[in-house]
Amino acid sequence: MKPELSIIIPCYNCSDTLKESVSSCFVQGLDNFEIVMVDDGSTDNTKEIMQKLADEHKEIRLFYHNKNKGGGATRNTAVEKSEGEIIFCLDSDDLLPQGSLLKMLAFIKEKKCDGATIHRSIKFNGKDINDINHVDVSPFIDKRISLSALLSKDVSFIPAYVNFMYTKSAFNKMGGYPISHGYDTQGFAWRFLCAGLSVYVCPNAEYLHRVNFKESYFLREYNNGKMNYNWRDIFLEHYYIFNKETLDFICRFDCSDFTRNLLEEIKDRPNVLKINYEETFGMVHKPLNINLPKNIYIPRNSLKGFYLRIKYRLKKKVVLSIQKINKIVAKIYRYSYSSIIFLFVRCVNKKDFVKAYFEMRKKYLDNKDGYDFSDFVSPEWYKIMLGIEEFFINNFTFSFLRHSLIKRTMFMYTFDKWKNLQKNLISEYFSKEKAKDILREYNIGKPLLNDAEYITSGNNIHHLYHFVKFFKETKTNEKDFDTIIEVGGGYGNMAKIYKALNNKVTYTIIDLPVFSYIQAIYLSVIFGAKSINIVDGEQACIKDGLINLVPLNKNILGKLNTLVGSVDLFISTWALSESNEAMQNYIKDVNYFDAKYLLLAYQESSSDFHFAEDVQNITERYTKVFDEETEYIENNYYLFCKRN
């Protein structure tokens, strides 16, 4: 029977890893597949291992090159010898997580697309599959990858550049892998997209990529000074998509200078593509007839290579020194400006702060070992939490909002363009007097202030803007919401803002335990100790009209849905998108506590936050009222919903 899928494996001196790679093909849940292995003139015992594996598995077919021809040629041979109508290339030192190919195979059929690629690339060190170096996450989940994405500075991981699944008819149409340079997989992606073929990112499909084991082909090309030449070959093959200025730049670029990066410099240039360049896709184009200088490869470890590296480092050091001076000057200005505004803020009693801190510190130390929350926290936030916990226990001060970790994760210093955009919307909704009354800062935490008009911080403006934007798009107002639940409350600023909008609100914050206690200090000093209720222990309850703080804990989460009662609004501005899958699933399982409205903000997925975009997959009980990119930062989105 003809195989449905052909897994091709190019082999060259891979005796240490080939068996493991092949084994991963047999945990994919596939019923009808073949493995086509092509040896590219190996000089170790790779051929013997290939034969042994073929003897063990009837699905394996073997082919050989008499001499080394390179990765592109080997992949092409494998595809030509394959019998399946759908192809996936597995590198001989990499692995496939269980079920990944089955997901991609179903996805490519469902989408009726030419290719399907992975959602996550998991890099592991050496021979230990559990020693994760880092994870790259595609920002295009369930979306088609455009050619312009290959030249985007904002996209760090391009899943079209790694091995992906494609149809044999697509392979034949685009001409296979390039063989004239060492970047065959990158060149394959460019050929594929320039042929007008479609590649989609398959949700939750993963690939295990081995790093720090042997020198990869990419690193070999880089160390041998061939990187820029390879990119130039790729770009000039598709010269017809670039405008004249960009094409001239590519042709004049000094590819021998490995301290420069042709790809990154192309990304830095504005408007590199022709208008309507997509109309050229799939057409036959004559090769570009141009005389280029002779290729001069300068290995990084040669004498000239060392000279170029030293020269580059000295130049970089000068540039960094200038940048450092500029940062220092800007910092002096920001803090000086803030100090002047700070003379006019609302003041709290510092003795109340000291009293609240020691009380909450003791409670936290008494209870912290009983909080079971690790299943609900992403690794990135767990590291941040440990740093903030150390600060909270040992060095917490009245000026805590200036601590580097808290400032980075809980406090938004917005510069003029961003701040003014948000102020404009606020001024449309509130009178200046009302807005000033809501926004005027308190001295607790010593927040960095940057707005003299409202005597406030960019963070206050940013948080009030969330609410105003939500009211405008959902045609509601602050009086419509008497019960609110927020996931991830920072130091409690959103709750403080909403209390100024509607003092009767019952506001509940679910957060990491140490953050809950910081919120308790901040909010109790502003509103009084009786305004705060920590929801914990056997007698846990939600108290009407108060700010209820819920330290994240399995036990309390299990019964929280029965404690909250009727909820008007559920809020999570980026906290839920930066949570792990378990926390997101918990919120979906309780149907956002049956809140009447949802105010969500999220970003595109990344290597730190793998499940960020999953926030947009709300339950069927809600209708999306507003789902658009924010006006002030790219690749970040507001999602406002109403319960059906």
VEXDREN-2710 file (C-alpha; in Angstrom, 1 decimal):
% VEXDREN-2710
k/r/px/py/pz
1/MET/0.0/0.0/0.0
2/LYS/1.3/3.4/-0.9
3/PRO/2.3/5.4/2.2
4/GLU/0.3/8.5/3.2
5/LEU/3.3/10.2/4.6
6/SER/7.0/10.0/3.8
7/ILE/9.4/11.0/6.6
8/ILE/12.8/11.8/5.0
9/ILE/16.0/11.8/7.0
10/PRO/19.2/13.1/5.4
11/CYS/22.2/11.4/7.1
12/TYR/25.8/12.4/7.4
13/ASN/28.1/11.2/10.2
14/CYS/25.1/10.9/12.5
15/SER/25.9/7.6/14.2
16/ASP/25.5/9.0/17.7
17/THR/21.9/10.3/17.2
18/LEU/20.3/8.5/14.3
19/LYS/18.7/5.7/16.2
20/GLU/17.0/8.1/18.7
21/SER/15.7/10.2/15.8
22/VAL/14.2/7.2/14.0
23/SER/12.7/5.9/17.3
24/SER/10.8/9.2/17.6
25/CYS/9.1/8.5/14.3
26/PHE/7.3/5.4/15.7
27/VAL/5.5/7.3/18.5
28/GLN/3.6/9.6/16.2
29/GLY/0.4/7.6/16.1
30/LEU/0.7/7.1/12.3
31/ASP/-0.7/4.1/10.5
32/ASN/0.6/4.4/7.0
33/PHE/4.0/6.0/6.6
34/GLU/7.6/5.3/5.3
35/ILE/11.0/6.6/6.4
36/VAL/13.4/7.4/3.6
37/MET/17.0/7.8/4.6
38/VAL/19.7/9.0/2.3
39/ASP/23.4/8.8/3.4
40/ASP/25.5/11.7/2.0
41/GLY/28.9/10.0/2.0
42/SER/29.4/9.5/5.7
43/THR/32.9/8.6/7.0
44/ASP/31.8/7.1/10.3
45/ASN/29.6/4.0/10.8
46/THR/26.3/5.7/9.9
47/LYS/25.6/3.3/7.0
48/GLU/25.9/0.3/9.3
49/ILE/23.4/1.9/11.7
50/MET/21.1/2.7/8.9
51/GLN/21.1/-0.9/7.7
52/LYS/20.5/-2.2/11.2
53/LEU/17.5/0.1/11.6
54/ALA/16.1/-0.9/8.2
55/ASP/16.4/-4.6/9.2
56/GLU/14.3/-3.8/12.3
57/HIS/11.6/-1.7/10.7
58/LYS/9.9/-2.5/7.4
59/GLU/8.9/1.2/7.0
60/ILE/12.5/2.2/6.3
61/ARG/14.0/2.5/2.8
62/LEU/17.7/3.3/2.3
63/PHE/19.6/5.2/-0.4
64/TYR/23.2/6.4/-0.7
65/HIS/25.3/9.2/-2.3
66/ASN/28.7/8.0/-3.4
67/LYS/30.2/11.3/-2.4
68/ASN/29.2/14.2/-0.1
69/LYS/26.8/16.5/-2.0
70/GLY/25.5/18.6/0.9
71/GLY/22.2/18.9/2.8
72/GLY/20.1/20.3/0.0
73/ALA/21.0/17.7/-2.5
74/THR/20.5/14.9/0.1
75/ARG/17.0/16.2/0.9
76/ASN/16.1/16.4/-2.7
77/THR/17.2/12.8/-3.3
78/ALA/15.1/11.7/-0.4
79/VAL/12.0/13.4/-1.7
80/GLU/12.5/12.0/-5.2
81/LYS/12.8/8.5/-3.8
82/SER/9.8/8.9/-1.5
83/GLU/6.4/7.4/-2.4
84/GLY/4.1/9.5/-0.1
85/GLU/2.1/12.5/-1.3
86/ILE/3.0/14.3/1.9
87/ILE/6.6/14.8/3.1
88/PHE/8.2/15.7/6.4
89/CYS/12.0/16.1/6.8
90/LEU/13.5/15.1/10.1
91/ASP/17.1/16.0/10.7
92/SER/19.2/13.0/11.9
93/ASP/20.1/14.7/15.2
94/ASP/16.6/15.9/16.1
95/LEU/13.5/14.3/17.6
96/LEU/9.8/14.4/17.2
97/PRO/7.6/14.7/20.4
98/GLN/4.8/12.1/20.6
99/GLY/2.0/12.8/18.2
100/SER/3.4/15.9/16.5
101/LEU/3.3/14.5/12.9
102/LEU/-0.3/13.2/13.4
103/LYS/-1.4/16.7/14.4
104/MET/0.3/18.2/11.4
105/LEU/-1.0/15.6/9.0
106/ALA/-4.6/16.2/10.2
107/PHE/-4.0/20.0/10.1
108/ILE/-2.7/20.0/6.5
109/LYS/-5.7/18.1/5.3
110/GLU/-8.1/20.3/7.3
111/LYS/-6.6/23.5/5.9
112/LYS/-6.1/22.1/2.4
113/CYS/-2.8/24.0/2.4
114/ASP/0.6/23.3/0.8
115/GLY/2.5/23.1/4.0
116/ALA/2.1/22.9/7.8
117/THR/4.8/23.9/10.3
118/ILE/5.4/23.7/14.0
119/HIS/4.0/25.9/16.8
120/ARG/7.0/25.3/19.2
121/SER/10.6/24.5/18.6
122/ILE/12.1/23.0/21.8
123/LYS/15.9/23.3/22.0
124/PHE/17.6/20.7/24.3
125/ASN/21.2/20.4/25.2
126/GLY/23.4/17.5/24.0
127/LYS/22.1/14.1/24.8
128/ASP/19.7/15.0/27.6
129/ILE/16.2/15.6/26.2
130/ASN/15.1/17.0/29.6
131/ASP/17.8/19.7/29.6
132/ILE/15.8/22.4/27.9
133/ASN/18.0/25.2/26.6
134/HIS/15.1/27.4/25.4
135/VAL/11.8/27.2/23.6
136/ASP/10.9/29.2/20.4
137/VAL/7.2/29.8/19.9
138/SER/5.7/30.9/16.7
139/PRO/3.6/34.1/16.7
140/PHE/1.5/32.8/13.8
141/ILE/-0.5/30.0/15.5
142/ASP/-3.2/28.7/13.2
143/LYS/-2.3/31.4/10.7
144/ARG/-0.6/31.5/7.3
145/ILE/3.0/32.7/7.2
146/SER/3.5/35.6/4.9
147/LEU/6.8/36.3/3.0
148/SER/7.0/39.7/4.7
149/ALA/7.3/37.9/8.0
150/LEU/10.6/36.6/6.9
151/LEU/11.9/40.2/6.9
152/SER/10.1/41.4/10.0
153/LYS/12.3/42.7/12.8
154/ASP/9.5/41.9/15.3
155/VAL/9.4/38.2/14.6
156/SER/12.3/36.3/16.3
157/PHE/11.3/32.8/15.4
158/ILE/10.3/31.9/11.8
159/PRO/8.9/28.3/11.8
160/ALA/9.1/28.2/8.0
161/TYR/12.9/28.1/8.4
162/VAL/12.8/24.8/10.3
163/ASN/11.7/21.5/8.9
164/PHE/8.0/21.5/8.0
165/MET/5.4/19.2/6.4
166/TYR/4.5/19.8/2.8
167/THR/2.9/18.1/-0.2
168/LYS/5.0/16.5/-2.9
169/SER/3.1/18.5/-5.5
170/ALA/4.2/21.7/-3.7
171/PHE/7.8/20.5/-3.7
172/ASN/7.7/19.8/-7.4
173/LYS/6.2/23.2/-8.1
174/MET/8.8/25.2/-6.1
175/GLY/11.8/23.3/-7.3
176/GLY/13.1/21.6/-4.2
177/TYR/15.9/22.5/-1.8
178/PRO/18.7/24.8/-3.1
179/ILE/22.0/23.1/-3.6
180/SER/24.3/26.1/-4.4
181/HIS/24.7/27.3/-0.8
182/GLY/24.6/26.0/2.8
183/TYR/21.3/27.4/3.9
184/ASP/19.1/24.9/2.3
185/THR/16.2/25.0/4.8
186/GLN/16.1/28.8/4.8
187/GLY/16.3/28.8/1.0
188/PHE/13.6/26.2/0.8
189/ALA/11.3/28.6/2.8
190/TRP/11.9/31.5/0.4
191/ARG/11.3/29.3/-2.6
192/PHE/8.1/27.9/-1.1
193/LEU/6.6/31.2/-0.3
194/CYS/7.8/32.9/-3.5
195/ALA/6.1/30.1/-5.4
196/GLY/2.8/31.3/-3.9
197/LEU/2.5/28.2/-1.8
198/SER/0.8/28.4/1.6
199/VAL/2.3/27.4/5.0
200/TYR/0.2/27.5/8.1
201/VAL/1.3/27.0/11.8
202/CYS/-0.2/23.9/13.3
203/PRO/-1.4/24.6/16.9
204/ASN/0.6/22.6/19.5
205/ALA/2.8/20.8/16.9
206/GLU/6.3/20.6/18.3
207/TYR/9.9/19.7/17.2
208/LEU/12.8/18.8/19.5
209/HIS/16.0/20.4/18.2
210/ARG/19.3/19.2/19.6
211/VAL/21.9/22.0/20.4
212/ASN/25.3/22.2/22.0
213/PHE/26.2/18.7/20.8
214/LYS/28.2/18.9/17.5
215/GLU/28.8/21.9/15.3
216/SER/25.7/22.4/13.3
217/TYR/25.8/23.2/9.6
218/PHE/24.5/26.7/10.3
219/LEU/27.4/27.3/12.8
220/ARG/29.9/25.8/10.3
221/GLU/28.7/28.2/7.6
222/TYR/28.9/31.1/10.1
223/ASN/32.4/30.2/11.4
224/ASN/33.7/29.8/7.8
225/GLY/32.5/33.3/6.9
226/LYS/29.8/32.1/4.5
227/MET/26.7/33.5/6.3
228/ASN/26.2/36.7/4.3
229/TYR/27.0/35.0/1.0
230/ASN/24.3/32.4/1.7
231/TRP/21.7/35.1/2.4
232/ARG/22.8/37.0/-0.7
233/ASP/22.3/33.9/-2.8
234/ILE/18.8/33.5/-1.4
235/PHE/17.8/37.1/-1.9
236/LEU/19.2/37.3/-5.4
237/GLU/17.4/34.2/-6.4
238/HIS/14.2/36.1/-5.6
239/TYR/15.5/39.5/-6.8
240/TYR/12.1/40.3/-8.4
241/ILE/10.4/41.0/-5.1
242/PHE/12.8/43.7/-4.0
243/ASN/12.7/47.4/-5.0
244/LYS/15.7/48.9/-6.8
245/GLU/17.2/50.5/-3.7
246/THR/17.2/47.3/-1.8
247/LEU/18.5/45.2/-4.7
248/ASP/21.4/47.7/-5.1
249/PHE/22.1/47.4/-1.4
250/ILE/22.2/43.6/-1.5
251/CYS/24.6/43.6/-4.5
252/ARG/26.9/46.2/-3.0
253/PHE/27.0/44.6/0.5
254/ASP/30.4/43.4/1.7
255/CYS/29.5/39.8/2.4
256/SER/33.1/39.0/3.5
257/ASP/32.7/41.1/6.6
258/PHE/31.1/38.5/9.0
259/THR/30.8/41.2/11.7
260/ARG/27.9/42.5/9.7
261/ASN/24.6/40.6/9.1
262/LEU/23.0/41.1/5.7
263/LEU/19.7/39.6/6.8
264/GLU/19.4/41.9/9.9
265/GLU/20.5/45.0/7.9
266/ILE/17.8/44.2/5.3
267/LYS/15.3/44.0/8.2
268/ASP/16.4/47.4/9.4
269/ARG/15.7/49.1/6.1
270/PRO/12.2/50.5/5.5
271/ASN/10.1/49.4/2.5
272/VAL/12.4/46.8/1.0
273/LEU/9.8/45.1/-1.2
274/LYS/8.2/46.2/-4.4
275/ILE/4.7/47.4/-4.4
276/ASN/2.4/44.5/-5.3
277/TYR/5.4/42.1/-5.1
278/GLU/2.9/39.2/-4.4
279/GLU/1.8/39.4/-8.0
280/THR/5.1/37.9/-9.0
281/PHE/4.6/34.7/-6.9
282/GLY/4.5/31.5/-8.9
283/MET/5.8/33.1/-12.1
284/VAL/8.9/32.0/-14.0
285/HIS/11.7/34.4/-13.6
286/LYS/15.0/34.5/-15.5
287/PRO/18.1/34.4/-13.2
288/LEU/19.5/37.8/-12.4
289/ASN/22.4/38.6/-14.8
290/ILE/24.9/40.6/-12.7
291/ASN/28.6/40.6/-12.1
292/LEU/29.4/40.2/-8.4
293/PRO/32.9/40.4/-6.8
294/LYS/34.6/37.1/-6.2
295/ASN/33.5/35.4/-2.9
296/ILE/36.2/35.9/-0.2
297/TYR/35.5/33.7/2.8
298/ILE/37.2/34.9/6.0
299/PRO/36.9/32.3/8.7
300/ARG/36.2/33.7/12.1
301/ASN/39.2/32.0/13.6
302/SER/41.7/33.1/11.0
303/LEU/44.2/36.0/11.6
304/LYS/42.1/38.3/9.5
305/GLY/39.0/37.0/11.3
306/PHE/40.5/37.9/14.7
307/TYR/41.3/41.3/13.4
308/LEU/37.8/41.9/12.2
309/ARG/36.3/40.7/15.5
310/ILE/38.6/43.0/17.6
311/LYS/37.8/45.9/15.3
312/TYR/34.1/45.2/15.7
313/ARG/34.2/44.9/19.5
314/LEU/36.1/48.2/19.8
315/LYS/33.5/49.9/17.6
316/LYS/30.7/48.3/19.6
317/LYS/32.2/49.4/22.8
318/VAL/32.2/53.1/21.7
319/VAL/28.6/52.8/20.6
320/LEU/27.6/51.2/23.8
321/SER/29.4/53.9/25.8
322/ILE/27.5/56.6/24.0
323/GLN/24.2/54.8/24.5
324/LYS/25.0/54.4/28.2
325/ILE/25.6/58.1/28.6
326/ASN/22.3/58.9/26.9
327/LYS/20.5/56.5/29.2
328/ILE/22.1/58.1/32.3
329/VAL/21.1/61.6/31.1
330/ALA/17.5/60.4/30.3
331/LYS/17.3/58.8/33.8
332/ILE/18.5/61.9/35.5
333/TYR/15.8/63.9/33.7
334/ARG/13.0/61.4/34.5
335/TYR/13.8/61.3/38.2
336/SER/14.3/65.1/38.5
337/TYR/11.0/65.7/36.7
338/SER/9.3/63.1/39.0
339/SER/10.7/64.8/42.1
340/ILE/9.1/68.1/41.2
341/ILE/5.7/66.6/40.6
342/PHE/6.1/64.5/43.8
343/LEU/5.7/67.7/45.9
344/PHE/2.0/67.7/45.0
345/VAL/0.9/64.0/45.5
346/ARG/-1.4/62.7/48.1
347/CYS/0.4/61.6/51.2
348/VAL/-0.2/58.6/53.4
349/ASN/1.1/58.1/56.9
350/LYS/4.4/56.2/56.8
351/LYS/3.8/54.7/60.2
352/ASP/0.7/53.0/58.7
353/PHE/3.0/51.6/56.0
354/VAL/5.5/50.2/58.6
355/LYS/2.7/48.7/60.6
356/ALA/1.0/47.1/57.6
357/TYR/4.3/45.7/56.3
358/PHE/5.3/43.9/59.5
359/GLU/1.8/42.5/59.9
360/MET/1.7/41.2/56.3
361/ARG/5.3/40.0/56.4
362/LYS/4.5/37.9/59.4
363/LYS/1.3/36.5/57.9
364/TYR/3.1/35.6/54.7
365/LEU/6.0/33.8/56.5
366/ASP/3.4/31.9/58.6
367/ASN/1.4/30.8/55.5
368/LYS/3.7/30.7/52.5
369/ASP/4.7/27.0/52.8
370/GLY/1.1/26.0/52.7
371/TYR/0.4/27.7/49.4
372/ASP/0.3/25.1/46.6
373/PHE/0.4/27.0/43.3
374/SER/3.5/25.9/41.3
375/ASP/1.2/24.0/38.8
376/PHE/-0.4/27.3/37.8
377/VAL/2.8/29.5/37.2
378/SER/4.9/29.8/34.1
379/PRO/8.7/29.3/34.6
380/GLU/9.4/32.9/33.8
381/TRP/7.0/34.3/36.4
382/TYR/8.2/31.7/39.0
383/LYS/11.7/33.2/38.7
384/ILE/10.3/36.7/39.0
385/MET/8.3/35.7/42.0
386/LEU/11.3/34.3/43.8
387/GLY/13.2/37.6/43.3
388/ILE/10.3/39.7/44.5
389/GLU/9.8/37.4/47.5
390/GLU/13.4/37.8/48.6
391/PHE/12.9/41.6/48.4
392/PHE/9.6/41.5/50.3
393/ILE/11.0/39.4/53.2
394/ASN/14.4/41.1/53.6
395/ASN/14.5/44.6/52.2
396/PHE/11.0/45.9/51.6
397/THR/10.8/49.7/51.9
398/PHE/8.4/52.6/51.5
399/SER/9.8/53.2/48.0
400/PHE/9.1/49.6/46.8
401/LEU/7.8/50.7/43.4
402/ARG/11.4/51.7/42.5
403/HIS/12.7/48.2/43.0
404/SER/14.0/46.9/39.6
405/LEU/11.9/43.7/39.5
406/ILE/8.7/45.4/40.6
407/LYS/9.3/48.4/38.3
408/ARG/9.8/46.0/35.4
409/THR/6.8/43.7/36.0
410/MET/4.2/45.8/37.8
411/PHE/4.8/49.4/36.9
412/MET/4.5/51.0/33.4
413/TYR/6.5/54.1/32.7
414/THR/4.9/55.4/29.5
415/PHE/6.7/58.0/27.4
416/ASP/5.0/61.0/25.9
417/LYS/3.6/59.5/22.6
418/TRP/2.0/56.6/24.4
419/LYS/0.9/58.5/27.4
420/ASN/-0.7/61.4/25.4
421/LEU/-2.6/58.9/23.2
422/GLN/-4.1/57.4/26.4
423/LYS/-4.7/60.8/28.0
424/ASN/-6.7/61.9/24.9
425/LEU/-9.2/59.1/25.3
426/ILE/-9.5/59.7/29.1
427/SER/-10.2/63.4/28.5
428/GLU/-13.0/62.5/26.1
429/TYR/-14.7/60.5/28.8
430/PHE/-14.0/62.5/32.0
431/SER/-13.8/66.2/32.8
432/LYS/-10.3/67.3/33.7
433/GLU/-11.3/67.7/37.4
434/LYS/-12.8/64.2/37.6
435/ALA/-9.8/62.7/35.8
436/LYS/-7.4/64.5/38.1
437/ASP/-9.3/63.2/41.2
438/ILE/-9.0/59.6/39.9
439/LEU/-5.4/59.8/38.7
440/ARG/-3.6/61.9/41.3
441/GLU/-0.9/59.7/42.8
442/TYR/-0.2/58.7/46.4
443/ASN/3.4/58.9/47.7
444/ILE/3.4/55.2/48.9
445/GLY/5.8/53.2/46.8
446/LYS/7.4/56.4/45.5
447/PRO/6.1/55.8/41.9
448/LEU/8.0/57.5/39.1
449/LEU/5.8/60.3/38.0
450/ASN/5.7/61.7/34.5
451/ASP/2.6/63.9/34.1
452/ALA/2.4/67.3/35.8
453/GLU/-1.2/68.0/34.5
454/TYR/-2.7/65.2/36.5
455/ILE/0.1/64.8/39.1
456/THR/0.3/61.2/38.2
457/SER/2.3/58.3/36.7
458/GLY/2.1/56.8/33.3
459/ASN/1.0/53.6/35.1
460/ASN/-2.2/55.3/36.5
461/ILE/-3.0/56.7/33.1
462/HIS/-2.4/53.3/31.5
463/HIS/-4.7/51.5/33.9
464/LEU/-7.5/54.1/33.7
465/TYR/-7.2/53.9/29.9
466/HIS/-8.0/50.1/30.0
467/PHE/-11.3/50.9/31.7
468/VAL/-12.2/53.9/29.5
469/LYS/-11.4/51.9/26.3
470/PHE/-13.6/49.1/27.6
471/PHE/-16.5/51.4/28.5
472/LYS/-16.4/53.0/25.1
473/GLU/-16.3/49.8/23.1
474/THR/-18.9/47.9/25.2
475/LYS/-21.2/50.9/25.7
476/THR/-21.1/50.5/29.5
477/ASN/-19.9/52.7/32.3
478/GLU/-18.4/52.4/35.8
479/LYS/-21.7/52.1/37.6
480/ASP/-22.6/48.9/35.6
481/PHE/-20.0/46.9/37.5
482/ASP/-20.4/46.3/41.2
483/THR/-18.5/42.9/41.4
484/ILE/-15.2/42.5/39.7
485/ILE/-12.6/39.7/39.6
486/GLU/-9.1/40.4/38.4
487/VAL/-6.4/37.8/37.7
488/GLY/-3.0/39.3/38.3
489/GLY/-3.3/42.6/40.1
490/GLY/0.3/43.8/40.3
491/TYR/0.6/45.9/43.4
492/GLY/-3.1/46.6/43.4
493/ASN/-3.3/49.7/41.2
494/MET/-6.2/48.7/39.0
495/ALA/-8.3/48.0/42.1
496/LYS/-7.3/51.4/43.5
497/ILE/-8.4/53.1/40.2
498/TYR/-11.8/51.3/40.1
499/LYS/-12.5/52.1/43.8
500/ALA/-12.2/55.8/42.7
501/LEU/-14.7/55.1/39.9
502/ASN/-17.2/53.1/42.0
503/ASN/-16.5/53.1/45.7
504/LYS/-19.2/50.4/46.3
505/VAL/-17.5/47.8/44.1
506/THR/-16.6/44.3/45.5
507/TYR/-13.2/43.9/43.9
508/THR/-11.4/40.5/44.0
509/ILE/-7.8/39.9/42.9
510/ILE/-6.3/36.4/42.3
511/ASP/-2.5/36.5/42.3
512/LEU/0.7/34.8/43.4
513/PRO/0.8/34.8/47.2
514/VAL/3.6/37.3/47.7
515/PHE/1.9/39.7/45.3
516/SER/-1.3/39.4/47.3
517/TYR/0.5/40.6/50.5
518/ILE/2.1/43.5/48.6
519/GLN/-1.4/44.4/47.4
520/ALA/-2.6/44.2/51.0
521/ILE/0.0/46.7/52.2
522/TYR/-0.5/49.1/49.4
523/LEU/-4.3/49.1/49.4
524/SER/-4.7/49.1/53.2
525/VAL/-2.5/52.1/53.6
526/ILE/-4.5/54.0/51.1
527/PHE/-8.0/52.9/52.0
528/GLY/-7.6/51.6/55.6
529/ALA/-7.0/48.1/57.0
530/LYS/-10.8/47.4/57.1
531/SER/-11.1/47.8/53.4
532/ILE/-9.0/44.6/52.7
533/ASN/-10.0/41.0/53.1
534/ILE/-7.4/38.2/52.5
535/VAL/-9.4/35.2/51.2
536/ASP/-7.6/32.3/52.9
537/GLY/-8.0/29.4/55.3
538/GLU/-11.0/27.4/56.3
539/GLN/-13.2/30.5/56.9
540/ALA/-12.4/32.0/53.5
541/CYS/-15.2/34.2/52.1
542/ILE/-15.7/37.1/49.7
543/LYS/-16.8/40.3/51.6
544/ASP/-19.1/42.7/49.8
545/GLY/-17.8/46.2/49.2
546/LEU/-14.2/45.3/50.1
547/ILE/-11.0/44.5/48.1
548/ASN/-10.7/40.8/48.4
549/LEU/-7.2/39.3/47.9
550/VAL/-6.9/35.7/46.9
551/PRO/-3.4/34.2/47.2
552/LEU/-3.0/31.6/44.4
553/ASN/-3.5/28.2/46.0
554/LYS/-5.0/24.9/44.7
555/ASN/-7.2/24.5/47.8
556/ILE/-8.8/28.0/47.5
557/LEU/-9.1/27.8/43.7
558/GLY/-11.2/24.6/44.1
559/LYS/-13.9/26.4/46.0
560/LEU/-13.5/30.0/44.8
561/ASN/-16.2/29.6/42.2
562/THR/-18.7/28.9/44.9
563/LEU/-17.5/31.9/47.0
564/VAL/-17.7/34.7/44.5
565/GLY/-21.4/34.7/43.7
566/SER/-22.6/36.9/40.8
567/VAL/-19.7/38.6/38.9
568/ASP/-20.2/41.6/36.6
569/LEU/-16.7/41.9/35.1
570/PHE/-13.7/39.6/34.8
571/ILE/-10.3/41.4/34.2
572/SER/-6.9/40.1/33.1
573/THR/-4.6/42.6/31.4
574/TRP/-1.7/40.4/30.2
575/ALA/-1.5/38.3/33.4
576/LEU/-3.6/35.5/32.0
577/SER/-1.7/35.5/28.7
578/GLU/1.6/35.2/30.7
579/SER/0.2/32.3/32.7
580/ASN/0.7/28.7/31.8
581/GLU/-1.8/26.4/30.2
582/ALA/-3.1/25.0/33.6
583/MET/-4.0/28.5/34.9
584/GLN/-5.7/29.4/31.6
585/ASN/-7.6/26.1/31.6
586/TYR/-8.8/26.7/35.2
587/ILE/-10.2/30.1/34.3
588/LYS/-12.0/28.6/31.2
589/ASP/-13.3/25.6/33.3
590/VAL/-15.0/28.0/35.7
591/ASN/-16.3/30.0/32.7
592/TYR/-14.6/33.2/33.9
593/PHE/-16.7/32.9/37.0
594/ASP/-19.7/33.4/34.8
595/ALA/-18.9/37.1/34.6
596/LYS/-21.2/39.2/32.5
597/TYR/-18.3/40.9/30.7
598/LEU/-14.6/40.1/30.1
599/LEU/-11.9/42.8/29.8
600/LEU/-8.8/41.0/28.5
601/ALA/-5.5/42.1/27.1
602/TYR/-2.9/39.7/25.6
603/GLN/0.2/39.5/23.5
604/GLU/1.5/37.2/20.8
605/SER/3.0/34.0/22.0
606/SER/6.8/34.0/22.7
607/SER/9.5/31.7/24.1
608/ASP/8.8/33.0/27.6
609/PHE/5.0/32.8/27.3
610/HIS/4.1/29.9/25.2
611/PHE/0.3/30.1/25.6
612/ALA/-0.2/33.9/25.4
613/GLU/-2.4/33.8/22.3
614/ASP/-4.6/31.0/23.7
615/VAL/-6.4/33.8/25.7
616/GLN/-8.3/34.6/22.6
617/ASN/-9.9/31.2/22.6
618/ILE/-12.8/32.1/24.8
619/THR/-15.6/29.7/25.6
620/GLU/-18.7/29.6/23.5
621/ARG/-20.7/31.3/26.3
622/TYR/-19.2/34.6/25.3
623/THR/-19.4/36.9/22.2
624/LYS/-16.4/39.0/21.2
625/VAL/-17.4/42.7/21.2
626/PHE/-13.9/44.1/20.5
627/ASP/-10.7/42.2/19.5
628/GLU/-8.1/44.5/18.0
629/GLU/-4.4/45.4/18.3
630/THR/-3.7/48.1/20.8
631/GLU/-3.0/51.5/19.5
632/TYR/0.1/52.0/21.5
633/ILE/2.1/48.8/21.1
634/GLU/2.3/46.2/18.2
635/ASN/1.4/42.5/18.6
636/ASN/-0.6/43.2/21.7
637/TYR/-4.4/43.1/21.7
638/TYR/-7.5/44.0/23.6
639/LEU/-10.3/41.5/23.8
640/PHE/-13.7/42.6/25.3
641/CYS/-16.5/40.1/25.5
642/LYS/-20.1/39.9/26.6
643/ARG/-21.8/36.8/28.0
644/ASN/-24.5/35.3/25.7
END
